[in-house]
């Protein structure tokens, strides 16, 4: 279900083998990940503004799950400890939101009664 974040990270950082040669590639990968993240957030905003129901909730949950996977990728390639921590936090938040929206979808399908979620999809209880 993702990457094992407890595994030691080897070969990363400024002193890793080939670090200078990959600097340009690293910058372009960062740009790609950032662009994909922006696209996911726009798609999620559009999905969240759709008519309330199980389909909308399931779609928003799927987009949060995709975002969590993106943050996991970002974590894997982070060389900076601050970025590493931020990526872990963002991944956990996205997974939490996905669980909330999945529960919302399940509630709609089960008894057509939505579960109370906050504006960002996190439980409001």
C-alpha positions as CSV (number, residue, x, y, z in Angstrom):
1,X,0.0,0.0,0.0
2,X,2.7,2.4,-0.7
3,X,6.3,2.9,0.2
4,X,7.8,1.7,3.5
5,X,8.8,5.0,5.0
6,X,10.7,3.3,7.9
7,X,13.4,1.8,5.6
8,X,16.8,3.5,5.7
9,X,17.4,5.8,2.8
10,X,20.6,5.2,0.9
11,X,22.3,7.0,-1.9
12,X,20.4,10.2,-1.5
13,X,21.7,13.7,-0.8
14,X,24.5,15.9,-2.1
15,X,27.2,13.3,-1.6
16,X,25.4,10.4,-3.3
17,X,27.2,8.8,-6.3
18,X,26.3,10.8,-9.4
19,X,24.7,13.7,-7.4
20,X,26.0,16.4,-9.7
21,X,25.0,14.7,-12.9
22,X,21.4,14.3,-11.8
23,X,20.8,17.9,-10.6
24,X,19.2,19.0,-13.8
25,X,17.1,15.8,-14.0
26,X,16.1,16.3,-10.3
27,X,14.9,19.8,-11.1
28,X,12.8,18.6,-14.0
29,X,11.3,15.7,-12.0
30,X,10.4,18.2,-9.3
31,X,8.6,20.4,-11.9
32,X,6.7,17.4,-13.2
33,X,5.6,16.3,-9.8
34,X,4.5,19.8,-9.0
35,X,2.5,20.1,-12.2
36,X,0.8,16.7,-11.6
37,X,0.0,17.8,-8.0
38,X,-1.6,21.1,-9.3
39,X,-3.6,19.1,-11.9
40,X,-4.9,16.7,-9.2
41,X,-5.9,19.6,-7.0
42,X,-7.9,21.2,-9.8
43,X,-9.6,18.0,-10.7
44,X,-10.5,17.4,-7.0
45,X,-11.9,20.9,-6.8
46,X,-14.1,20.3,-9.8
47,X,-15.2,16.9,-8.5
48,X,-16.1,18.3,-5.1
49,X,-18.3,21.0,-6.7
50,X,-20.4,18.3,-8.5
51,X,-23.8,17.3,-7.3
52,X,-23.6,15.6,-3.9
53,X,-23.8,11.9,-3.9
54,X,-21.9,8.6,-3.8
55,X,-20.3,9.1,-7.2
56,X,-18.9,12.5,-6.2
57,X,-17.6,11.2,-2.9
58,X,-16.0,8.2,-4.5
59,X,-14.4,10.4,-7.2
60,X,-13.0,12.8,-4.6
61,X,-11.6,9.9,-2.6
62,X,-9.9,8.5,-5.6
63,X,-8.3,11.9,-6.3
64,X,-7.0,12.1,-2.7
65,X,-5.6,8.6,-3.0
66,X,-3.8,9.6,-6.2
67,X,-2.4,12.7,-4.4
68,X,-1.2,10.5,-1.5
69,X,0.7,8.3,-4.0
70,X,2.2,11.4,-5.5
71,X,3.4,12.6,-2.1
72,X,4.8,9.2,-1.5
73,X,6.9,9.5,-4.7
74,X,8.0,13.0,-3.6
75,X,9.1,11.5,-0.3
76,X,11.1,8.8,-2.0
77,X,13.1,11.3,-4.0
78,X,13.5,14.0,-1.3
79,X,17.1,14.8,-0.4
80,X,16.2,17.5,2.1
81,X,14.9,16.5,5.5
82,X,12.3,19.3,5.7
83,X,10.9,18.2,2.3
84,X,10.9,14.6,3.4
85,X,8.9,15.5,6.5
86,X,6.5,17.7,4.6
87,X,5.9,15.0,2.0
88,X,5.1,12.4,4.8
89,X,2.7,14.8,6.4
90,X,1.0,15.7,3.1
91,X,0.7,12.0,2.3
92,X,-0.9,11.2,5.6
93,X,-3.3,14.1,5.3
94,X,-4.3,13.0,1.7
95,X,-4.9,9.4,2.9
96,X,-7.0,10.7,5.8
97,X,-9.1,12.8,3.4
98,X,-9.5,9.8,1.1
99,X,-10.8,7.6,4.0
100,X,-13.3,10.3,4.9
101,X,-14.6,10.6,1.4
102,X,-14.7,6.8,1.0
103,X,-16.9,6.7,4.2
104,X,-19.1,9.4,2.7
105,X,-19.5,7.3,-0.5
106,X,-20.3,4.2,1.5
107,X,-22.8,6.1,3.6
108,X,-24.6,7.3,0.5
109,X,-24.7,3.8,-1.0
110,X,-25.8,2.2,2.3
111,X,-28.6,4.4,3.5
112,X,-28.4,7.5,1.4
113,X,-27.4,9.5,4.5
114,X,-24.1,11.4,4.2
115,X,-21.6,11.4,6.9
116,X,-20.5,14.8,8.2
117,X,-17.2,15.8,6.7
118,X,-15.4,19.1,6.9
119,X,-14.8,21.3,3.9
120,X,-11.6,19.6,3.0
121,X,-13.0,16.0,3.5
122,X,-11.7,15.4,7.0
123,X,-14.0,14.1,9.7
124,X,-15.7,17.0,11.6
125,X,-16.7,14.9,14.6
